[in-house]
Every structure is written in C-alpha cells, then in structure tokens.
Amino acid sequence: MSARIRELLDDAVAGITPDNPDPVTAVIARGRAARRRRRTLTTAALAAALLGTATAVAVTTHVAGNEAPPAASFAPPTPRVVNGEVVAGALHLPIPAGWTVATPVADAPCETLSTTVLISGPQKIGCQTAEIEVTGTASTWPAGRALLPKDVAPSADGQPGADPSARTDLPLIVLPPESVTLPGGEPAWMTDALDSEALAPDHAPGYSYYNVLHLPWSHVSITLRVDGAASRTIIDSIRTEPAALGALVLPVDTSSVELTTSDITDADPWTGHAETTDPATIAAVTRLLGSQPAMLTGACAGSSHNALRLTLAGDAPDPTSVIITLGDRCQEAVSSAGGRVRLTDATVSELEHLLGLAAR
C-alpha cells in the first residue's frame, strides 16, 4: 500500500510550494521555510475581521444533505459564496471582514494572495495560493506527518546513501492526523497541531505557514497559510450542517489494513506500525469495527488526544481511513466514508492485538 500512500500524500501537500518537485520530501523534512517574502496576517487582525461582515456576491445556495454517504458515491463540491460565507458540502466558513474571495487564474503569477479566500473545485488551476484556500476534493484520505525508517541501506559502493527523505522507494509511515469536531458534528482532520513548532508565531520573516484541515464527509479541504493562533480563530468560526450518524462505513473489499499510532518516533517507527494482508485478520478487524454501536451524540474528538490511524485499502482509488481518538473521556472512531462510534478500552486493545501491536 506504500506506493499509493505516497501518491495520496503527494496530492495532499502539493501546495507547500508551487514549484516543489517532491512535496512529500518537504513534509518529511519539515521544509516549510519559504524562499519568498510575504505578509503574515496577525491573529488580532484576523479575529477582528471575523467579527465583522464581509461583502461578497451571493451565488447559488448549496443545500447539504442530511447523511454522510460513502465517499465513493459523493461528488466533490465546488465552493460557493452564500450570504457572506463560503459554503461547500456541509461546511459554512464566514468570510473575514475586509477580505476578498477569488478563484484561481490559470496564467496568473505564482504568489500567495493576502487577506484572500481562494475557492476552487477539484480541478487544480494555476499556481496561486492564499492565506485561506477552500477546495472541493475527491479524496477523503487525511494527510499527516510522515516518517521514514532510519535503517536505510547504504548505497552500492558501501557509502551512506542520500537523505532518506529524498528517496521514493522507501515505505512511508504516515502518523494519525490531528482531530477536530466542528460545530454541527462533522469531523475534521489536520496535518499539524495548532500549537506545533511549525505553526508557532515567532518564525522569521519569509517563513511559509502551511496546514490542511480536511472534512472527509463533505469532501472539502481547507488550506491555512497562517500561524496556529490565527488558524484557531478561523477554525472556531466554522460551522457544519448536522449529518445523520450511524455505524462506521467500511469497504467490503478490503485487501490490506494498516494501523499506526501517534506516539511513535523517527528513531523506531516500526514499533507503532503494523500492516496485514491476511484475509482472516482483515475479516476480524472489519467485523470488530462494524459491530460497534453508532455514536449519535456527544462527539468529542480534539487535537489534544492521542490517536490511531487505521487504513483499509480495497479496489477504490482512495483507502478508507478510520481515525481513532484515545483518552479517558473521549475514545471514538470516525470513518472517512461516514459513521462515528464510541470505543471501549477492550475494543481498542483487541484491535491492537489483532494487528500485532499489543505484544510489542
């Protein structure tokens, strides 16, 4: 599954720099320093803007459905402006006061547009970026910080090989994303925690902030090119239309399963990662998850929780992701294809045991 995971991560982070030939490498190496200067919006200014009312042209109103259908049956939305909000799927994102809304222009210069919300459908056009980008996407796969094994074989002449992050032949281990439960109940998954070093406000001028908030049920990706505090202000302003909840939606043709924990390290990532193609084990995993009762109220996942990333791959272009948040007060699983369930400690332990992590 590793080759497909690399392709998905490539797609998910392709906007770090418009001319980056290998964006996965940029994520692994944490290469977020831009070679171009740009103005960074202050948190205070953004908060003030979000309290105001933006001027925008109203277009066709989007009416979201009441259910979270399987990803394969859902067409990616094209974001629209409705009554001062960007609407896409179940997403409602207020436009900060004084900001403009733009759509990508194919032959425009490659630059980051300040105080601008850039909206687009699933087809990538041009190389413009903005401090907020809202995009409809066919993918439901959430990106995350990627690790590579440290025990890289030497080159043919016996000398140390190239930087592992520059190699494309190595398996990638992608950590679980940071989880957010948006008002209205839709899950959202972030690449980086808002209080991470990468999103700290004290970086030198020219530093390029980058984070992605992914709404799997709405098929919407929000790219944020502001620091963590400003990102929090934006995220706190978002609401989603309530979705009908049910048991986890899982693929019926799963051929491989991966499980990755959030507390593994670069030094020894394999201790928190397991993969199987054994049909009996896959059947036991899907049976265990599919038997959990639906969680109809009280969604609680937040970025402060440790997590597990379960990836179930079948014939569909994208694997199905099940993100499991762990904690005494909040232990739940959400499928990228729909559904949210509460998990007991015993269920989590059984899942880890089935995939061989409990004994490590």
Buried (B, 14 or more C-beta within 10 A) or exposed (E): BBEBBBBBBBBBBBBBBBEBEBBBBBBBBEBBEBEEEBEBBBBEBBBBBBEBEBEBEEEEEBEBEEEBBBBBEBEBBBBBBBEBBBBBBBBBBBBBBEBBBBEBEEEEEEEBBBBBBBBBBBEEEBBBBBBBBBBBBBBBBBBBBBBBBEEBEEEEEEEEEEEBBBEEEBBBBBBBBBBBBBEBBBBBBBBBBBEBEBBEEEBEEEBBBBBBBBBBBBBBBBBBBBBBBBBBBBBEBBBBBEBEBBBBBBBEEBBBBBBBBBEBEEEEBBEBBBBBEEEEBBEBBBEBBEEBEEBEEEBBBEBEBEBBBBBBBBEBEBBBBBBBBBBEEBBBBBBBBBBBBBBEEEBBEBBBEBBEBEEE
